[in-house]
Amino acid sequence: MESKVLIAESEKVQEIAKALNSQLRIDMLKILQYRKMNLRELAEELDILTSTCTMNIQILEKAGLIKTEMVPATRGSQKICQASCSEVVLPLIEDRKVQDDEIITIDMPIGLYTDFEIHPPCGILSDTNIIDYLDSERAFFSPQRSNAQLIWFTEGFIEYSFPTNLPTEKSVKSLQITTEICSEFPGNKSDWPSDITMWINSVEIGTWTSPGDMGDKRGRFTPKWWGLENTQYGFLKHWRVTEEGSFIDGMEISKISLHQLKLRSDHRIKVRLGNKKDAKYKGGLNIFGEKFGNHPTGISMQLEMNS
């Protein structure tokens, strides 16, 4: 495979180290460096049970060390696995402590979008009720959308406008967007991939493939009135753009750099999430607010300034 380096975010170091603390999982990574394999083929190669293979693949996937995709098989579908990187860097010490005045943080409620193009099935929930009607685009125009805590749609995009609070005497070192997201399937389905793309100021940053619409257990903050047959939680993703390129959870996804975003060209920074029309997996999108899912956050933007 092409050489790719995964630079772990500080909060992921322990999880990645745990995933690598197994000779079996290291052997899996070595094999998947050179070819894609399904679970049965990998289990046969390593002479282990398929159930053992599945459990360890889930650990590697959660740590971001492999990526998987569902493809058609003779009967139903099969999961194909491959390594996502050839090297891993685990930073133990931060280069320096970032001062508070060098970070600008803007937390955006998920209901305060400024543009959208969506198609049913779709819906918006507050933490206490359904907003307007399910599967109705009309709901996305409701004034009650400001209370949204879960938004979903099966096709299209949603866009947010962040104010450009940039001091003139400093330059931007990095821009990071953090949000909890997953695929969208009626009810839920853990093996329903979706190619979710982010654009900033109309520039395509890169695509992350969500493995599915998660509902195997209740989300940490998901209210009890929202039944377990529905979407419960997503994946906390960190999209970061620097002068060196663009990254998701420390993994480089494109060469798009900060200067291409023209952050000072307008009074707002536009952030769009959705499926491209030509995406391989158009599996929709769920966006979680601070009172749904596993993480108490909406969509957060952090701008790190050069001192």
Short mmCIF file of the C-alpha atoms (twelve columns), coordinates in Angstrom:
data_MODEL
# 
_entry.id   MODEL 
# 
loop_
_atom_site.group_PDB 
_atom_site.id 
_atom_site.type_symbol 
_atom_site.label_atom_id 
_atom_site.label_alt_id 
_atom_site.label_comp_id 
_atom_site.label_asym_id 
_atom_site.label_seq_id 
_atom_site.Cartn_x 
_atom_site.Cartn_y 
_atom_site.Cartn_z 
_atom_site.pdbx_PDB_model_num 
ATOM 1   C CA . MET A 1   0.000   0.000   0.000  1 
ATOM 2   C CA . GLU A 2   0.970   3.654   -0.329 1 
ATOM 3   C CA . SER A 3   2.951   4.836   2.695  1 
ATOM 4   C CA . LYS A 4   0.658   6.679   5.122  1 
ATOM 5   C CA . VAL A 5   1.481   7.952   8.585  1 
ATOM 6   C CA . LEU A 6   -1.146  8.126   11.341 1 
ATOM 7   C CA . ILE A 7   -0.318  10.825  13.908 1 
ATOM 8   C CA . ALA A 8   -2.509  10.043  16.884 1 
ATOM 9   C CA . GLU A 9   -4.538  12.732  18.597 1 
ATOM 10  C CA . SER A 10  -3.669  12.909  22.311 1 
ATOM 11  C CA . GLU A 11  -7.035  11.456  23.361 1 
ATOM 12  C CA . LYS A 12  -6.550  8.458   21.008 1 
ATOM 13  C CA . VAL A 13  -3.044  7.433   22.162 1 
ATOM 14  C CA . GLN A 14  -4.247  4.988   24.832 1 
ATOM 15  C CA . GLU A 15  -6.822  3.379   22.540 1 
ATOM 16  C CA . ILE A 16  -4.293  2.878   19.720 1 
ATOM 17  C CA . ALA A 17  -1.653  1.565   22.125 1 
ATOM 18  C CA . LYS A 18  -4.181  -0.936  23.480 1 
ATOM 19  C CA . ALA A 19  -5.061  -2.064  19.951 1 
ATOM 20  C CA . LEU A 20  -1.376  -2.657  19.192 1 
ATOM 21  C CA . ASN A 21  -0.813  -4.568  22.439 1 
ATOM 22  C CA . SER A 22  -1.570  -7.899  20.756 1 
ATOM 23  C CA . GLN A 23  0.639   -10.010 18.514 1 
ATOM 24  C CA . LEU A 24  -2.446  -11.297 16.707 1 
ATOM 25  C CA . ARG A 25  -3.607  -7.774  15.815 1 
ATOM 26  C CA . ILE A 26  -0.090  -6.817  14.709 1 
ATOM 27  C CA . ASP A 27  -0.053  -9.893  12.461 1 
ATOM 28  C CA . MET A 28  -3.406  -8.793  11.033 1 
ATOM 29  C CA . LEU A 29  -2.026  -5.349  10.247 1 
ATOM 30  C CA . LYS A 30  1.024   -6.833  8.523  1 
ATOM 31  C CA . ILE A 31  -1.156  -8.974  6.264  1 
ATOM 32  C CA . LEU A 32  -3.612  -6.163  5.491  1 
ATOM 33  C CA . GLN A 33  -0.772  -3.838  4.489  1 
ATOM 34  C CA . TYR A 34  -0.424  -5.705  1.222  1 
ATOM 35  C CA . ARG A 35  -3.884  -6.890  0.266  1 
ATOM 36  C CA . LYS A 36  -7.548  -6.521  1.084  1 
ATOM 37  C CA . MET A 37  -9.238  -9.529  2.660  1 
ATOM 38  C CA . ASN A 38  -12.637 -10.485 3.986  1 
ATOM 39  C CA . LEU A 39  -13.038 -11.835 7.508  1 
ATOM 40  C CA . ARG A 40  -13.145 -15.485 6.468  1 
ATOM 41  C CA . GLU A 41  -9.983  -15.201 4.364  1 
ATOM 42  C CA . LEU A 42  -8.131  -13.406 7.158  1 
ATOM 43  C CA . ALA A 43  -9.232  -15.980 9.740  1 
ATOM 44  C CA . GLU A 44  -8.018  -18.819 7.496  1 
ATOM 45  C CA . GLU A 45  -4.705  -17.044 6.875  1 
ATOM 46  C CA . LEU A 46  -4.103  -16.749 10.631 1 
ATOM 47  C CA . ASP A 47  -5.691  -20.127 11.492 1 
ATOM 48  C CA . ILE A 48  -8.143  -18.610 13.991 1 
ATOM 49  C CA . LEU A 49  -11.912 -18.698 14.468 1 
ATOM 50  C CA . THR A 50  -13.935 -16.202 12.435 1 
ATOM 51  C CA . SER A 51  -15.492 -14.896 15.676 1 
ATOM 52  C CA . THR A 52  -12.003 -14.181 17.073 1 
ATOM 53  C CA . CYS A 53  -11.067 -12.444 13.847 1 
ATOM 54  C CA . THR A 54  -14.221 -10.293 13.942 1 
ATOM 55  C CA . MET A 55  -13.633 -9.171  17.536 1 
ATOM 56  C CA . ASN A 56  -10.033 -8.112  16.855 1 
ATOM 57  C CA . ILE A 57  -10.920 -6.382  13.587 1 
ATOM 58  C CA . GLN A 58  -13.482 -4.287  15.490 1 
ATOM 59  C CA . ILE A 59  -10.750 -3.189  17.930 1 
ATOM 60  C CA . LEU A 60  -8.408  -2.203  15.073 1 
ATOM 61  C CA . GLU A 61  -11.189 -0.368  13.226 1 
ATOM 62  C CA . LYS A 62  -12.252 1.582   16.309 1 
ATOM 63  C CA . ALA A 63  -8.628  2.669   16.800 1 
ATOM 64  C CA . GLY A 64  -8.465  3.862   13.181 1 
ATOM 65  C CA . LEU A 65  -5.754  1.359   12.212 1 
ATOM 66  C CA . ILE A 66  -7.806  -0.363  9.525  1 
ATOM 67  C CA . LYS A 67  -10.707 0.602   7.322  1 
ATOM 68  C CA . THR A 68  -13.510 -1.667  6.155  1 
ATOM 69  C CA . GLU A 69  -16.188 -1.639  3.503  1 
ATOM 70  C CA . MET A 70  -19.234 -3.781  2.802  1 
ATOM 71  C CA . VAL A 71  -19.335 -5.279  -0.702 1 
ATOM 72  C CA . PRO A 72  -21.811 -7.647  -2.387 1 
ATOM 73  C CA . ALA A 73  -21.159 -11.365 -1.937 1 
ATOM 74  C CA . THR A 74  -22.763 -14.547 -3.260 1 
ATOM 75  C CA . ARG A 75  -25.059 -14.463 -0.267 1 
ATOM 76  C CA . GLY A 76  -25.747 -10.971 1.057  1 
ATOM 77  C CA . SER A 77  -22.655 -8.859  1.692  1 
ATOM 78  C CA . GLN A 78  -19.174 -9.258  3.128  1 
ATOM 79  C CA . LYS A 79  -16.825 -6.988  5.049  1 
ATOM 80  C CA . ILE A 80  -13.530 -6.238  3.281  1 
ATOM 81  C CA . CYS A 81  -10.619 -5.072  5.455  1 
ATOM 82  C CA . GLN A 82  -7.394  -3.234  4.709  1 
ATOM 83  C CA . ALA A 83  -4.786  -1.352  6.727  1 
ATOM 84  C CA . SER A 84  -5.321  2.410   6.837  1 
ATOM 85  C CA . CYS A 85  -1.695  3.347   7.541  1 
ATOM 86  C CA . SER A 86  1.846   1.978   7.357  1 
ATOM 87  C CA . GLU A 87  3.253   3.896   10.329 1 
ATOM 88  C CA . VAL A 88  1.834   5.178   13.625 1 
ATOM 89  C CA . VAL A 89  3.146   8.084   15.704 1 
ATOM 90  C CA . LEU A 90  1.987   8.230   19.349 1 
ATOM 91  C CA . PRO A 91  2.891   11.650  20.810 1 
ATOM 92  C CA . LEU A 92  3.401   11.341  24.583 1 
ATOM 93  C CA . ILE A 93  4.246   14.977  25.273 1 
ATOM 94  C CA . GLU A 94  2.688   18.038  23.698 1 
ATOM 95  C CA . ASP A 95  5.191   20.333  22.000 1 
ATOM 96  C CA . ARG A 96  4.017   23.188  24.196 1 
ATOM 97  C CA . LYS A 97  1.001   24.259  26.171 1 
ATOM 98  C CA . VAL A 98  -1.332  26.329  24.039 1 
ATOM 99  C CA . GLN A 99  -2.404  29.489  25.827 1 
ATOM 100 C CA . ASP A 100 -6.120  30.224  26.064 1 
ATOM 101 C CA . ASP A 101 -5.762  33.446  24.080 1 
ATOM 102 C CA . GLU A 102 -4.276  31.462  21.173 1 
ATOM 103 C CA . ILE A 103 -7.447  29.350  20.730 1 
ATOM 104 C CA . ILE A 104 -10.752 30.686  19.433 1 
ATOM 105 C CA . THR A 105 -13.599 28.221  20.082 1 
ATOM 106 C CA . ILE A 106 -17.077 28.610  18.594 1 
ATOM 107 C CA . ASP A 107 -19.754 26.068  19.552 1 
ATOM 108 C CA . MET A 108 -22.583 25.904  17.035 1 
ATOM 109 C CA . PRO A 109 -25.942 24.293  17.949 1 
ATOM 110 C CA . ILE A 110 -26.779 21.766  15.220 1 
ATOM 111 C CA . GLY A 111 -30.140 23.407  14.478 1 
ATOM 112 C CA . LEU A 112 -28.616 26.756  13.465 1 
ATOM 113 C CA . TYR A 113 -27.723 25.733  9.920  1 
ATOM 114 C CA . THR A 114 -27.848 28.377  7.197  1 
ATOM 115 C CA . ASP A 115 -28.316 26.224  4.086  1 
ATOM 116 C CA . PHE A 116 -29.423 22.698  3.276  1 
ATOM 117 C CA . GLU A 117 -30.570 20.395  0.514  1 
ATOM 118 C CA . ILE A 118 -32.001 17.193  1.920  1 
ATOM 119 C CA . HIS A 119 -34.296 14.357  0.892  1 
ATOM 120 C CA . PRO A 120 -36.521 12.099  3.027  1 
ATOM 121 C CA . PRO A 121 -36.378 9.971   5.038  1 
ATOM 122 C CA . CYS A 122 -35.286 12.836  7.275  1 
ATOM 123 C CA . GLY A 123 -36.123 14.420  10.597 1 
ATOM 124 C CA . ILE A 124 -35.239 16.720  13.482 1 
ATOM 125 C CA . LEU A 125 -35.591 16.042  17.210 1 
ATOM 126 C CA . SER A 126 -35.219 18.219  20.272 1 
ATOM 127 C CA . ASP A 127 -34.308 16.530  23.551 1 
ATOM 128 C CA . THR A 128 -38.038 16.229  24.382 1 
ATOM 129 C CA . ASN A 129 -39.958 15.772  21.135 1 
ATOM 130 C CA . ILE A 130 -40.100 15.447  17.350 1 
ATOM 131 C CA . ILE A 131 -39.935 18.836  15.633 1 
ATOM 132 C CA . ASP A 132 -42.802 19.283  13.146 1 
ATOM 133 C CA . TYR A 133 -43.219 15.970  11.250 1 
ATOM 134 C CA . LEU A 134 -40.853 13.153  10.399 1 
ATOM 135 C CA . ASP A 135 -39.834 12.682  6.745  1 
ATOM 136 C CA . SER A 136 -40.932 16.228  5.905  1 
ATOM 137 C CA . GLU A 137 -38.544 18.800  4.452  1 
ATOM 138 C CA . ARG A 138 -40.885 21.399  5.956  1 
ATOM 139 C CA . ALA A 139 -39.508 20.585  9.405  1 
ATOM 140 C CA . PHE A 140 -36.121 21.987  8.378  1 
ATOM 141 C CA . PHE A 141 -37.679 25.461  8.094  1 
ATOM 142 C CA . SER A 142 -39.339 25.356  11.519 1 
ATOM 143 C CA . PRO A 143 -38.274 28.038  14.042 1 
ATOM 144 C CA . GLN A 144 -38.085 25.192  16.572 1 
ATOM 145 C CA . ARG A 145 -35.037 23.852  14.723 1 
ATOM 146 C CA . SER A 146 -32.930 26.030  17.034 1 
ATOM 147 C CA . ASN A 147 -33.665 23.395  19.715 1 
ATOM 148 C CA . ALA A 148 -32.473 20.494  17.545 1 
ATOM 149 C CA . GLN A 149 -30.464 17.734  19.218 1 
ATOM 150 C CA . LEU A 150 -30.554 15.141  16.404 1 
ATOM 151 C CA . ILE A 151 -30.785 15.775  12.666 1 
ATOM 152 C CA . TRP A 152 -30.824 13.130  9.962  1 
ATOM 153 C CA . PHE A 153 -31.316 12.804  6.212  1 
ATOM 154 C CA . THR A 154 -30.618 10.132  3.613  1 
ATOM 155 C CA . GLU A 155 -29.293 12.325  0.819  1 
ATOM 156 C CA . GLY A 156 -27.961 15.856  0.380  1 
ATOM 157 C CA . PHE A 157 -26.061 18.292  2.607  1 
ATOM 158 C CA . ILE A 158 -26.362 20.689  5.529  1 
ATOM 159 C CA . GLU A 159 -24.267 23.849  5.974  1 
ATOM 160 C CA . TYR A 160 -23.342 26.075  8.937  1 
ATOM 161 C CA . SER A 161 -21.931 29.608  9.003  1 
ATOM 162 C CA . PHE A 162 -19.414 30.424  11.750 1 
ATOM 163 C CA . PRO A 163 -18.475 34.066  12.429 1 
ATOM 164 C CA . THR A 164 -14.956 35.032  11.390 1 
ATOM 165 C CA . ASN A 165 -13.569 36.138  14.763 1 
ATOM 166 C CA . LEU A 166 -9.946  36.447  13.625 1 
ATOM 167 C CA . PRO A 167 -7.609  39.007  15.236 1 
ATOM 168 C CA . THR A 168 -5.845  41.017  12.554 1 
ATOM 169 C CA . GLU A 169 -2.465  40.867  14.321 1 
ATOM 170 C CA . LYS A 170 -2.265  37.049  14.293 1 
ATOM 171 C CA . SER A 171 -2.358  34.366  11.608 1 
ATOM 172 C CA . VAL A 172 -4.232  31.074  11.801 1 
ATOM 173 C CA . LYS A 173 -2.142  27.995  12.580 1 
ATOM 174 C CA . SER A 174 -4.928  25.403  12.325 1 
ATOM 175 C CA . LEU A 175 -8.693  25.068  12.004 1 
ATOM 176 C CA . GLN A 176 -10.499 22.101  13.576 1 
ATOM 177 C CA . ILE A 177 -14.136 21.017  13.345 1 
ATOM 178 C CA . THR A 178 -15.380 18.486  15.901 1 
ATOM 179 C CA . THR A 179 -18.759 16.785  15.687 1 
ATOM 180 C CA . GLU A 180 -20.487 13.457  16.402 1 
ATOM 181 C CA . ILE A 181 -21.893 11.881  13.228 1 
ATOM 182 C CA . CYS A 182 -22.823 8.549   11.635 1 
ATOM 183 C CA . SER A 183 -24.695 7.093   8.653  1 
ATOM 184 C CA . GLU A 184 -28.489 7.173   8.302  1 
ATOM 185 C CA . PHE A 185 -30.671 4.097   7.818  1 
ATOM 186 C CA . PRO A 186 -34.371 3.818   8.766  1 
ATOM 187 C CA . GLY A 187 -34.217 2.636   12.368 1 
ATOM 188 C CA . ASN A 188 -30.532 1.718   12.577 1 
ATOM 189 C CA . LYS A 189 -28.026 -0.578  10.858 1 
ATOM 190 C CA . SER A 190 -24.430 -0.925  12.017 1 
ATOM 191 C CA . ASP A 191 -23.157 -2.105  8.621  1 
ATOM 192 C CA . TRP A 192 -24.504 0.746   6.465  1 
ATOM 193 C CA . PRO A 193 -21.475 2.717   5.194  1 
ATOM 194 C CA . SER A 194 -21.740 6.352   4.201  1 
ATOM 195 C CA . ASP A 195 -19.097 8.531   2.524  1 
ATOM 196 C CA . ILE A 196 -19.447 11.771  4.489  1 
ATOM 197 C CA . THR A 197 -17.629 14.736  2.974  1 
ATOM 198 C CA . MET A 198 -16.758 18.080  4.558  1 
ATOM 199 C CA . TRP A 199 -16.395 21.344  2.661  1 
ATOM 200 C CA . ILE A 200 -15.059 24.571  4.207  1 
ATOM 201 C CA . ASN A 201 -15.772 27.781  2.309  1 
ATOM 202 C CA . SER A 202 -16.860 25.612  -0.643 1 
ATOM 203 C CA . VAL A 203 -13.480 23.819  -0.718 1 
ATOM 204 C CA . GLU A 204 -13.693 20.029  -0.431 1 
ATOM 205 C CA . ILE A 205 -11.582 19.005  2.561  1 
ATOM 206 C CA . GLY A 206 -12.002 15.236  2.371  1 
ATOM 207 C CA . THR A 207 -14.256 12.257  2.977  1 
ATOM 208 C CA . TRP A 208 -14.674 9.907   5.944  1 
ATOM 209 C CA . THR A 209 -16.584 6.643   5.532  1 
ATOM 210 C CA . SER A 210 -18.915 6.015   8.436  1 
ATOM 211 C CA . PRO A 211 -19.303 2.264   9.018  1 
ATOM 212 C CA . GLY A 212 -22.990 2.452   9.891  1 
ATOM 213 C CA . ASP A 213 -25.995 3.893   11.707 1 
ATOM 214 C CA . MET A 214 -25.359 2.955   15.325 1 
ATOM 215 C CA . GLY A 215 -28.108 1.585   17.556 1 
ATOM 216 C CA . ASP A 216 -26.772 -1.509  19.307 1 
ATOM 217 C CA . LYS A 217 -26.967 0.240   22.694 1 
ATOM 218 C CA . ARG A 218 -28.375 3.476   24.097 1 
ATOM 219 C CA . GLY A 219 -26.287 6.576   23.601 1 
ATOM 220 C CA . ARG A 220 -24.828 8.030   26.764 1 
ATOM 221 C CA . PHE A 221 -26.917 11.219  26.451 1 
ATOM 222 C CA . THR A 222 -29.756 9.951   24.254 1 
ATOM 223 C CA . PRO A 223 -33.082 10.498  26.070 1 
ATOM 224 C CA . LYS A 224 -35.028 7.405   27.090 1 
ATOM 225 C CA . TRP A 225 -38.133 8.397   25.123 1 
ATOM 226 C CA . TRP A 226 -36.196 7.805   21.881 1 
ATOM 227 C CA . GLY A 227 -36.573 4.037   21.390 1 
ATOM 228 C CA . LEU A 228 -33.666 1.617   21.103 1 
ATOM 229 C CA . GLU A 229 -34.850 0.652   17.617 1 
ATOM 230 C CA . ASN A 230 -33.636 4.097   16.466 1 
ATOM 231 C CA . THR A 231 -30.230 5.722   15.990 1 
ATOM 232 C CA . GLN A 232 -28.496 6.056   19.373 1 
ATOM 233 C CA . TYR A 233 -24.981 7.415   18.906 1 
ATOM 234 C CA . GLY A 234 -22.293 8.263   16.371 1 
ATOM 235 C CA . PHE A 235 -18.546 8.733   16.070 1 
ATOM 236 C CA . LEU A 236 -16.745 11.820  17.362 1 
ATOM 237 C CA . LYS A 237 -14.720 13.063  14.392 1 
ATOM 238 C CA . HIS A 238 -12.012 15.720  14.341 1 
ATOM 239 C CA . TRP A 239 -11.442 17.396  10.953 1 
ATOM 240 C CA . ARG A 240 -8.273  19.524  11.041 1 
ATOM 241 C CA . VAL A 241 -6.730  21.795  8.410  1 
ATOM 242 C CA . THR A 242 -3.190  23.185  8.674  1 
ATOM 243 C CA . GLU A 243 -0.672  24.599  6.224  1 
ATOM 244 C CA . GLU A 244 0.597   21.022  5.764  1 
ATOM 245 C CA . GLY A 245 -2.756  19.546  4.699  1 
ATOM 246 C CA . SER A 246 -6.090  18.232  5.965  1 
ATOM 247 C CA . PHE A 247 -6.588  15.448  8.506  1 
ATOM 248 C CA . ILE A 248 -9.341  13.361  10.117 1 
ATOM 249 C CA . ASP A 249 -8.394  12.068  13.578 1 
ATOM 250 C CA . GLY A 250 -4.730  12.652  12.718 1 
ATOM 251 C CA . MET A 251 -4.863  10.770  9.381  1 
ATOM 252 C CA . GLU A 252 -4.073  12.868  6.312  1 
ATOM 253 C CA . ILE A 253 -7.001  12.888  3.885  1 
ATOM 254 C CA . SER A 254 -5.995  15.569  1.401  1 
ATOM 255 C CA . LYS A 255 -3.384  18.208  0.588  1 
ATOM 256 C CA . ILE A 256 -5.873  21.064  1.032  1 
ATOM 257 C CA . SER A 257 -4.168  23.673  3.240  1 
ATOM 258 C CA . LEU A 258 -5.309  26.714  5.212  1 
ATOM 259 C CA . HIS A 259 -4.431  29.334  2.628  1 
ATOM 260 C CA . GLN A 260 -6.798  27.667  0.130  1 
ATOM 261 C CA . LEU A 261 -9.747  28.305  2.463  1 
ATOM 262 C CA . LYS A 262 -9.430  32.128  2.321  1 
ATOM 263 C CA . LEU A 263 -10.647 32.461  5.898  1 
ATOM 264 C CA . ARG A 264 -10.493 36.267  5.928  1 
ATOM 265 C CA . SER A 265 -12.365 36.781  2.659  1 
ATOM 266 C CA . ASP A 266 -15.802 36.990  4.319  1 
ATOM 267 C CA . HIS A 267 -17.491 37.625  7.657  1 
ATOM 268 C CA . ARG A 268 -18.291 33.925  7.959  1 
ATOM 269 C CA . ILE A 269 -16.665 30.509  7.581  1 
ATOM 270 C CA . LYS A 270 -18.980 28.044  5.861  1 
ATOM 271 C CA . VAL A 271 -18.843 24.395  6.956  1 
ATOM 272 C CA . ARG A 272 -20.833 21.850  4.935  1 
ATOM 273 C CA . LEU A 273 -21.399 18.134  5.611  1 
ATOM 274 C CA . GLY A 274 -23.084 15.640  3.317  1 
ATOM 275 C CA . ASN A 275 -22.837 12.960  0.659  1 
ATOM 276 C CA . LYS A 276 -21.390 13.857  -2.744 1 
ATOM 277 C CA . LYS A 277 -23.703 13.024  -5.635 1 
ATOM 278 C CA . ASP A 278 -21.106 10.609  -7.015 1 
ATOM 279 C CA . ALA A 279 -20.210 9.061   -3.636 1 
ATOM 280 C CA . LYS A 280 -19.627 5.301   -3.618 1 
ATOM 281 C CA . TYR A 281 -21.648 4.984   -0.416 1 
ATOM 282 C CA . LYS A 282 -24.543 7.442   -0.255 1 
ATOM 283 C CA . GLY A 283 -25.585 6.275   3.188  1 
ATOM 284 C CA . GLY A 284 -26.944 9.533   4.561  1 
ATOM 285 C CA . LEU A 285 -26.019 11.421  7.713  1 
ATOM 286 C CA . ASN A 286 -26.949 11.771  11.397 1 
ATOM 287 C CA . ILE A 287 -25.636 14.793  13.323 1 
ATOM 288 C CA . PHE A 288 -25.827 14.719  17.134 1 
ATOM 289 C CA . GLY A 289 -26.286 17.636  19.501 1 
ATOM 290 C CA . GLU A 290 -25.037 17.869  23.073 1 
ATOM 291 C CA . LYS A 291 -28.092 16.046  24.475 1 
ATOM 292 C CA . PHE A 292 -28.008 13.068  22.092 1 
ATOM 293 C CA . GLY A 293 -25.368 10.424  21.402 1 
ATOM 294 C CA . ASN A 294 -22.199 9.742   23.376 1 
ATOM 295 C CA . HIS A 295 -20.561 13.185  23.401 1 
ATOM 296 C CA . PRO A 296 -21.912 16.473  24.830 1 
ATOM 297 C CA . THR A 297 -21.141 18.592  21.786 1 
ATOM 298 C CA . GLY A 298 -22.827 20.134  18.780 1 
ATOM 299 C CA . ILE A 299 -20.513 21.309  16.009 1 
ATOM 300 C CA . SER A 300 -17.423 22.962  17.458 1 
ATOM 301 C CA . MET A 301 -14.861 25.041  15.575 1 
ATOM 302 C CA . GLN A 302 -11.426 25.696  17.044 1 
ATOM 303 C CA . LEU A 303 -9.046  28.180  15.464 1 
ATOM 304 C CA . GLU A 304 -5.495  27.996  16.772 1 
ATOM 305 C CA . MET A 305 -3.617  31.258  16.250 1 
ATOM 306 C CA . ASN A 306 0.125   31.717  15.862 1 
ATOM 307 C CA . SER A 307 1.555   33.471  18.905 1 
# 
